[in-house]
Amino acid sequence: MTAKLPKISYPVPSNKSGHAFTSAEELLSTLGGESSGLYLVGSQGMWHGGIHITDATIPWCALSTDSEAEREHCHELYKGEQFIRCMADGEIVAWRICEDYDKSAIKWQGEKLFLSTSFVLVRHYIQPGDTTESGLTFFTLYMNLAPYVAYKQQGNQLDRKAAGVLRYYSSVEDMQAGRGAGKLAKDTPVTLSDNIVTRSSDRRQFTEVTITSETKNVAGDMLAA
């Protein structure tokens, strides 16, 4: 057997544009601004096997509700400009999405903590050597994620705008063959579908979209809605 090394990613980007941290030291230095939940020993002097990531250090990944309790804490509605990254290739083995924050807040140091029990548990496998004896199965847990209500209030998540000039294809067959139909201009409004297609030549994924209003492409050709 050959070695199996999964792709490794940092759990959050370094800024709202999605740029990755350059090193683990840079990430941990940024998270040093958190008031609690540090790795490997927490602020209370006890072992802590994970890290806390909040709006205090990574506000571009924060996604909040418009509830009175959250407005009292963060004073603004965080829109989740960037998503949480899975730290390694793997498979989801357990998950839960709660509807809203737990109504029975936890009292802690004079504050009320509203808990979200949403989580995702992912199983990974790494085999640095050529034999299975060198293999290791491990898990990463992403917990206290935003509740479902935080996603609902963000509007129609399928309505998007092109982030830049993007090549588009008129059919799956053209995409697989690399026959581009043109380029969409930046900020072209589109609606995403659930249809995601993987190109066989390079395993790149594409999403089927609908142009929501009559618009021109980069070449000046009119595209119907």
Secondary structure in CASP SS format (residue, H / E / C, confidence):
PFRMAT SS
TARGET T0000
AUTHOR 0000-0000-0000
METHOD secondary structure of the structure
MODEL  1
M C 1.00
T C 1.00
A C 1.00
K E 1.00
L C 1.00
P C 1.00
K C 1.00
I E 1.00
S C 1.00
Y C 1.00
P C 1.00
V C 1.00
P C 1.00
S C 1.00
N C 1.00
K C 1.00
S C 1.00
G C 1.00
H C 1.00
A C 1.00
F C 1.00
T C 1.00
S C 1.00
A H 1.00
E H 1.00
E H 1.00
L H 1.00
L H 1.00
S H 1.00
T H 1.00
L H 1.00
G C 1.00
G C 1.00
E C 1.00
S C 1.00
S C 1.00
G C 1.00
L C 1.00
Y C 1.00
L E 1.00
V E 1.00
G C 1.00
S C 1.00
Q C 1.00
G C 1.00
M C 1.00
W E 1.00
H E 1.00
G C 1.00
G C 1.00
I C 1.00
H C 1.00
I C 1.00
T C 1.00
D C 1.00
A C 1.00
T C 1.00
I C 1.00
P H 1.00
W H 1.00
C H 1.00
A C 1.00
L E 1.00
S C 1.00
T C 1.00
D C 1.00
S C 1.00
E H 1.00
A H 1.00
E H 1.00
R H 1.00
E H 1.00
H H 1.00
C H 1.00
H C 1.00
E C 1.00
L C 1.00
Y C 1.00
K E 1.00
G C 1.00
E C 1.00
Q C 1.00
F C 1.00
I C 1.00
R C 1.00
C C 1.00
M C 1.00
A E 1.00
D C 1.00
G C 1.00
E E 1.00
I E 1.00
V E 1.00
A E 1.00
W E 1.00
R E 1.00
I C 1.00
C C 1.00
E C 1.00
D C 1.00
Y C 1.00
D C 1.00
K C 1.00
S C 1.00
A C 1.00
I E 1.00
K E 1.00
W E 1.00
Q C 1.00
G C 1.00
E E 1.00
K E 1.00
L E 1.00
F C 1.00
L C 1.00
S C 1.00
T C 1.00
S E 1.00
F E 1.00
V E 1.00
L E 1.00
V E 1.00
R E 1.00
H E 1.00
Y E 1.00
I E 1.00
Q E 1.00
P C 1.00
G C 1.00
D C 1.00
T C 1.00
T H 1.00
E H 1.00
S H 1.00
G C 1.00
L E 1.00
T E 1.00
F E 1.00
F E 1.00
T E 1.00
L E 1.00
Y E 1.00
M E 1.00
N E 1.00
L E 1.00
A C 1.00
P C 1.00
Y H 1.00
V H 1.00
A H 1.00
Y H 1.00
K H 1.00
Q C 1.00
Q C 1.00
G C 1.00
N C 1.00
Q C 1.00
L C 1.00
D E 1.00
R E 1.00
K E 1.00
A C 1.00
A C 1.00
G C 1.00
V C 1.00
L E 1.00
R E 1.00
Y E 1.00
Y C 1.00
S C 1.00
S C 1.00
V H 1.00
E H 1.00
D H 1.00
M H 1.00
Q H 1.00
A H 1.00
G C 1.00
R C 1.00
G C 1.00
A C 1.00
G E 1.00
K E 1.00
L E 1.00
A C 1.00
K C 1.00
D C 1.00
T C 1.00
P E 1.00
V E 1.00
T E 1.00
L E 1.00
S E 1.00
D E 1.00
N E 1.00
I E 1.00
V E 1.00
T E 1.00
R C 1.00
S C 1.00
S C 1.00
D C 1.00
R C 1.00
R C 1.00
Q E 1.00
F E 1.00
T E 1.00
E E 1.00
V E 1.00
T E 1.00
I E 1.00
T C 1.00
S C 1.00
E C 1.00
T E 1.00
K E 1.00
N C 1.00
V C 1.00
A C 1.00
G C 1.00
D C 1.00
M E 1.00
L E 1.00
A C 1.00
A C 1.00
END
